[in-house]
Amino acid sequence: MTDDSNNTAVLPAEQLRDAVDALRQTVTTLLEGEASLTTYETAINSHDALLDQLAMHSLDAPTLAALERIEQFITLHAGTYYQTAIAKLDEKQKNRFISLFARRLLALDGLGPATARQLFQLGVFTPEHFFALTPKELAQLQLPPATLARLIPLHAQQSCADKR
């Protein structure tokens, strides 16, 4: 007769190891230049699965920072892929792509899927990149006037907060 308590104690470690391995494999594939929409989706889903697994345990600051860098790496590469593949994607794929890879942009107040899509098309994939733009660079983005009118105060608000 086996001890079930030992099996349950091992299972989270095995799941964690599997999540780390899945993320490692997909990031390696991206580094090797074998990118496809499916690869990017697998990469972000592997990242999220690992984050979920780690959330069940104590998540220390260095681990969280590493996962954020991995997410940013995936997002930046996915954004570049989006710019080159947009003509081949149907509307459903575009929407799915934005929901998966622009989620950090979408978390900003006043920024919805249409604006995130426009920013992705222009090469702005993360909030960090958006807020790193100078006011002049922001104004020069080829965005509709109504979109710029919403983004300029958001950008200025963050700039003011950074100066404090």
N, C-alpha and C positions, 0 to 999 in steps of 0.2 A: 504494500500500500504506500502511495506517495504522499508526501506532505504538501498539501495545497497552498499553505502559507508561503512556502519557498517559491512556488511557481508564480504567485502574484507579486512577490518581491522582485523577481527577475524580470517580469514582463515590462514594467516601465523602462528599465535600463535597455532592454532589447528594442523597444519602440523608439527610444531616444537614439540609440545607435543606428537604427534603420532610417530615422529622419535625418540624422547627420549625413549618413552615407548617400541618401537620395539627393540631398542638397549639394553635396560634394560632386556627385556625378553630373548633375545638370549644370553647375557652375563650370566644371571642367569642359563640358561640351560647349558652353558659350565661349570659354577662353580659346578653344580650338577652332572657333569660327564656324561651327556647324549650327547656325541659328535658323530657327523656324518659329512660327507662331506657337506651335505645340511645345517646343523647347522652352520658350520664354514662359508659357503658362505653367509648365512642369516646374521650372525653376522657382517661380513666385509661390506656387502651391507647396513646394518642398520647404521653402523658407517659412511659410506660414505654419506648416505642420510642425516644424522644429520649434518655432516660437511658441506654439500651443503646448507642445510637450514640456518645454522649459518653464512655461508659466505655471505648470503644476508643481514645480520645485522652486526654490528661491533663485531668482534671476538677478545676478549681481551686475553692477554697472559695466564692467568690461565686457561681459557676455552680451548684454543689451547693446552696447556700442558696436560690437562686432557684427551683430545681426542687423543693426541699422545700416552699417557700411555695406553689408552683403545685399540688403534690399535696395540701397541706392545704386550699387553696381548693376544689379538686375534691371532696375528701372531705367538707368541711363542707356544701357545696351538695348533694352526693349524700345525705348524712345527713338533711338537711331534706326532700329529695324522698322518701326512704325513709319518713319519719314520715307523710307525707301519702298515699303510694301503697301502704302496706303491705296495706291491705284488698284491693287489686286484684292483688297479686302472689301467684302460686302458690308452693308450697314450694320448687320448683326455682329459681325466680327469687330468692326470699329468700336461699337458700343461696349462689347465685352472687353476689348483691349483697354479702353479708357477706364472702365470700372476696375480692372485688375491693376493697371500700372500707373494710373493717375490718382490713385486713392489718397496719396499724401497731398496733392494739389487740391483734390476735392474736399479735403478736410478744412481748407481755408474758408473763412466766412465770405460769402458772396461769390464763390467760384463754383460753378456748376459744370456738368458734363460738356456742354457746348464750348464753354471757355477753356476747359481743360484740353479738349480736342484741338482747339485753335492754338493753344500754347504748345502742345505736343508737335503740331505741324511746323511750328516756328523754332523748335529745338529747346523749348523750356519744359523740362521734364519733372523738376522737383521744386518744392518751396524754396530750398536753399538757392537754387539758380534764379528763381524769380526775384527773390529779395536781394540777390547780388547784383542785379541789373541796376545801372544808374537811372535816375529819372529820365535822362535824355534817351538812353537805350530803350527804356520802357515805352516812351512816347513814339519811338521810331519803329516799334513792332507793327507789322501790317495786320492790325486788328480793327474791327469795326469801331467807330467812334463810341457807341454805347458801351461796348466791352471795355475800352480804354477808360471811359468815364468811371466805371466800377473798379477797375484795377488800380488806377492812380492813387485814390485815397487809401486803399488797402496797403499798397506798397509804401506810401508815405507814413502810414500809421506804424508799420513795422520798423521803418527807418528811425522814427522818433523813439520807439521803444528800445531800439538797439543803442541809441545814444545815451540813454539814462544810465 
